[in-house]
Structures are given as C-alpha cells and as structure tokens.
Amino acid sequence: MTDTWSDIEARLQQLYALPHNQVWLRDQRRAAADVVAAKIEELKSGIIGTPQREEFLGPKVFLRVVGPANPAYGGNWWFDSAVLDRLDGAYSRISFQPSELDDVIRNHLREALTVRTEWNPITEIWSLPSGERLTGWTGAGARQPLIGGLLLSAAGNRMLVGGVRQVWYPVKNPLWVQLHRNLH
C-alpha cells in the first residue's frame, strides 16, 4: 500500500508525461522530476499535516485569489466559495465605500488562506464552476509569515493565522476558470 505523498507524486508524474506538458517542460527548460518535486514541496509547505484526496462533484464552487504575477489558470490552490459568502454576509450590514470593503475582504482572505504579500496582492477572485467533477487534495492552510524573508520580529511582519480548508488541484480544465470578482 502506498502513502498519500507517493500517490500524489505518481499522479503528477502521469500529468507531466502527457504530450502537451512535455512541450511546456521543453519550453521552460525544466525536467519533469524537478517540477514534480517543486509541486510536492509546495503542497507540503502549504497544508497542515497530510492532505486527503477528495473528489468533488457539483454543485460546488471553488475560488482562487490572484494578482498580476500569479494567474488563475496556473494556480493549484483553491477554497470553497462558502468562505467568501460568510465574509460577504458578515459585512453586508456595515456601510463601506466599495474600495474599503474590498480591502476588508482582501485582508480577511489573506489571513485565512495564508497568502503572503509577495506571493499575491489579491486583486481578483476567480472560480471553478459548479457541476464539474474535480479531484484534489484537501487540508487546512498552514501558517505563513505575512512577509517572507523578514524576521517575525521585524516591523509589519507577523504570522498569518490560516486554518481554512483549501483544495490543491494539480490539474483542471482552463476553460472552466472564470472571473468571479475584482478587488481593487
């Protein structure tokens, strides 16, 4: 019997062996083994403990926060839309200027999803539509420093709380990914 990490590695190796990924690897001048190792390390550092494989069949909407440097199509980290729905509900009776509300939502998502500032300015939220069959690995987001490369004692730095359940999808149909909301 294989363990979770071996299963994930085997799945990633299958994906990077596909012809279109071979072209991408050649264009990027990267070896499949290096990409697989980097993806596994990303997953290990992003989820508390061992992720659980889950298959989702709609109606379920997953969201991803993005910025100019990290497109929605290439991203692996997604979260249940209920997280954003709860935030919207919590602030629906408070009067904000639109940009102020965007800042509040952005800050709460950054904290809950442990998204470092250098990784992502969180200017947009994208979605995977409901009704599709998706297989991913789930777990609670691991704590991360707000600003990587700085001591936690440095001014402005602290640990992001995390803990929100996230789903790591190694592959999804890019035609399913669509803009859900702007946060300017």
C-alpha positions in Angstrom: 0.0 0.0 0.0 1.3 3.4 -0.9 1.2 6.5 1.2 -0.5 9.8 0.2 2.7 11.5 -0.9 3.6 8.6 -3.2 0.1 8.8 -4.7 0.4 12.5 -5.3 3.9 12.0 -6.8 2.6 9.3 -9.1 -0.3 11.4 -10.3 2.0 14.4 -11.0 4.4 12.2 -12.9 1.4 11.0 -15.1 0.4 14.5 -15.7 3.8 15.8 -16.7 4.2 12.8 -19.0 1.3 14.0 -21.2 2.4 15.3 -24.6 1.3 18.9 -24.1 3.1 19.0 -20.7 6.2 17.7 -22.4 6.1 20.7 -24.8 5.7 23.0 -21.8 8.6 21.4 -19.9 10.8 21.7 -23.0 9.9 25.4 -23.5 10.6 26.1 -19.8 13.8 24.1 -20.0 12.8 22.1 -16.9 12.8 18.4 -16.1 9.6 16.7 -15.1 11.2 15.4 -11.9 12.2 18.9 -10.9 8.6 20.2 -11.4 7.1 17.3 -9.6 9.5 17.8 -6.6 8.7 21.5 -6.5 4.9 20.9 -6.6 5.1 18.3 -3.8 7.2 20.8 -1.7 4.6 23.5 -2.4 1.8 21.2 -1.1 3.8 20.1 1.9 4.6 23.7 3.0 1.0 24.9 2.3 -1.1 22.3 4.2 -1.0 21.3 7.8 -0.2 17.6 8.0 -1.1 15.1 5.3 -3.6 16.1 2.7 -6.7 14.0 2.0 -7.6 13.1 -1.5 -11.2 14.1 -2.3 -13.4 14.0 -5.3 -15.9 16.8 -5.8 -19.0 16.7 -8.0 -21.0 19.9 -8.2 -22.9 21.8 -7.3 -19.8 23.2 -5.6 -17.9 26.4 -6.5 -14.2 26.8 -5.7 -12.5 30.2 -5.7 -8.9 31.3 -6.1 -7.4 34.7 -5.2 -4.9 36.0 -7.7 -2.8 39.0 -8.7 -0.9 40.0 -11.8 2.0 37.7 -11.1 0.0 34.5 -10.4 -2.7 33.8 -13.0 -5.8 31.8 -12.1 -5.2 29.2 -14.8 -1.9 28.0 -13.5 -2.8 28.1 -9.8 -3.3 25.0 -7.8 -4.7 26.5 -4.5 -8.5 26.9 -4.3 -11.0 27.3 -1.5 -14.7 26.7 -1.0 -16.9 29.7 -2.1 -18.7 29.4 1.3 -15.7 31.2 2.9 -16.3 34.3 0.8 -20.0 34.0 1.2 -19.6 34.1 5.0 -17.3 37.2 4.8 -19.8 39.0 2.5 -22.6 38.1 4.9 -20.7 39.3 7.9 -20.1 42.8 6.4 -23.3 43.2 4.5 -24.9 45.4 7.1 -21.9 47.7 7.5 -21.7 50.8 5.4 -18.4 50.8 3.5 -17.0 52.7 0.5 -16.5 50.0 -2.2 -12.7 50.1 -2.0 -12.9 49.9 1.8 -15.0 46.7 1.6 -12.5 45.3 -1.0 -9.7 46.0 1.5 -11.5 44.3 4.4 -12.3 41.2 2.2 -8.8 41.1 0.9 -7.2 41.3 4.4 -9.5 38.6 5.8 -8.8 36.3 2.8 -5.1 36.9 3.1 -5.2 36.0 6.8 -7.5 32.9 6.5 -5.8 31.5 3.4 -2.3 32.4 4.5 -1.4 34.3 1.3 1.9 36.1 1.7 2.1 39.7 0.4 5.0 38.8 -2.0 3.1 35.8 -3.4 -0.1 37.7 -4.3 -1.6 41.2 -3.9 -5.1 39.6 -4.2 -6.7 41.9 -6.8 -9.2 39.3 -8.2 -11.1 36.2 -7.3 -11.6 33.5 -9.9 -13.9 30.5 -9.8 -14.2 26.9 -11.0 -17.9 26.4 -11.9 -20.2 24.0 -10.1 -21.3 20.8 -11.7 -17.8 19.6 -12.8 -16.0 16.6 -11.4 -12.7 17.6 -9.7 -10.2 15.6 -7.8 -7.9 17.4 -5.4 -6.1 17.1 -2.1 -7.5 19.0 0.9 -6.2 20.2 4.2 -6.1 23.2 6.5 -3.8 26.0 5.2 -0.5 26.1 7.1 0.6 29.3 8.9 2.9 31.5 6.9 4.7 34.8 7.7 3.0 37.8 6.2 6.3 38.9 4.6 8.7 36.2 3.7 12.4 36.7 4.2 11.8 39.1 7.2 12.2 38.1 10.8 8.8 37.8 12.6 10.0 40.5 15.0 10.5 43.0 12.1 8.1 45.9 11.9 5.0 44.9 10.0 5.6 41.2 9.9 3.6 38.5 11.7 2.2 35.0 11.2 -0.9 34.7 9.2 -3.4 32.5 11.1 -4.5 30.2 8.3 -6.5 27.1 9.1 -9.2 27.4 6.4 -9.7 24.2 4.4 -8.1 24.5 1.0 -8.0 22.3 -2.1 -4.9 21.7 -4.1 -5.8 20.8 -7.7 -2.8 19.6 -9.8 -4.9 19.9 -12.9 -8.1 21.5 -14.1 -9.6 22.5 -17.4 -8.5 26.1 -18.0 -11.8 26.7 -19.9 -13.7 26.2 -16.6 -11.8 29.1 -14.9 -13.6 32.4 -14.9 -13.5 35.8 -13.2 -15.7 35.8 -10.1 -14.9 39.3 -8.7 -12.5 42.2 -8.7 -10.9 43.5 -5.5 -9.4 46.9 -6.5 
